[in-house]
Amino acid sequence: MLKFYYSGAPNPTKVALFLEEAGLPYEAIPVDTRKGDQHKPEYTAINPNAKVPAIVDGEATVFDSNAILLYLAEKTGKFLPQNTPKQRGELLSWLMFVASGVGPYSGQSVHFRNYAPEKLPYAINRYAFEAQRHFKILDERLAKRKYMLGDAYTIVDMDVWGWARLMPVVLGEGAWDKFKNLKRLVDEISARPAAQRAVALKDKHTFKTEMDDEARNAMFGHLREKVA
């Protein structure tokens, strides 16, 4: 059975969405990042980047949520667009857009807004601006089509949903007022039974919630080690 290493963070949750949508049997294995589980040798042997999620599917080990979505979609043949050069190009482009833009800038915006020991106006503004810019591109795309790649629900929509559903955490309350088209997509996906099961997966394990010194040291490597 496929092993799914997860937490309640955005990237694992979008993989959980695919697994639930596709009806794939899987064993959910919690990785409590605030306790430092991601740094244990048995996990870094699976994911050398010490991040969540990862999957082990027989002989295949895949880490990075975008790679996992593409791997599972190609394995099952589900939630992919038509296999044409045009659609394949759009699929890869938007997956990488989320991987290199939406996810990292949203994550850094959350970090500097909520977890950084110092409230640095420049850093907060920098990452909030870029996160907002990326979300605006998605919103404009969705103004002209039902889903990211057209009329069909695909892994790109799952990828977008993972981060976009947390818009108020990334940009603050009232952010949804600027992104009506993206809100429409998020609401539609969030109403799906598979999405509700994916979000509820984190409740099957009691994850640490305190952001104490142990959690900060486990999650933020720069606090443990300084660059020479």
Secondary structure, DSSP 8 states (H G I E B T S, - for coil): -EEEEE-SSHHHHHHHHHHHHHT--EEEEE--TTTTGGGSHHHHTT-TT--S-EEEETTEEEESHHHHHHHHHHHHT-S---SSHHHHHHHHHHHHHIIIIIHHHHHHHHIIIII-SS--HHHHHHHHHHHHHHHHHHHHHHTSSSBTTBSS--HHHHHHHHHHTTHHHHH-TTGGGG-HHHHHHHHHHHTSHHHHHHHHGGGGS-------HHHHHHH-HHHH----
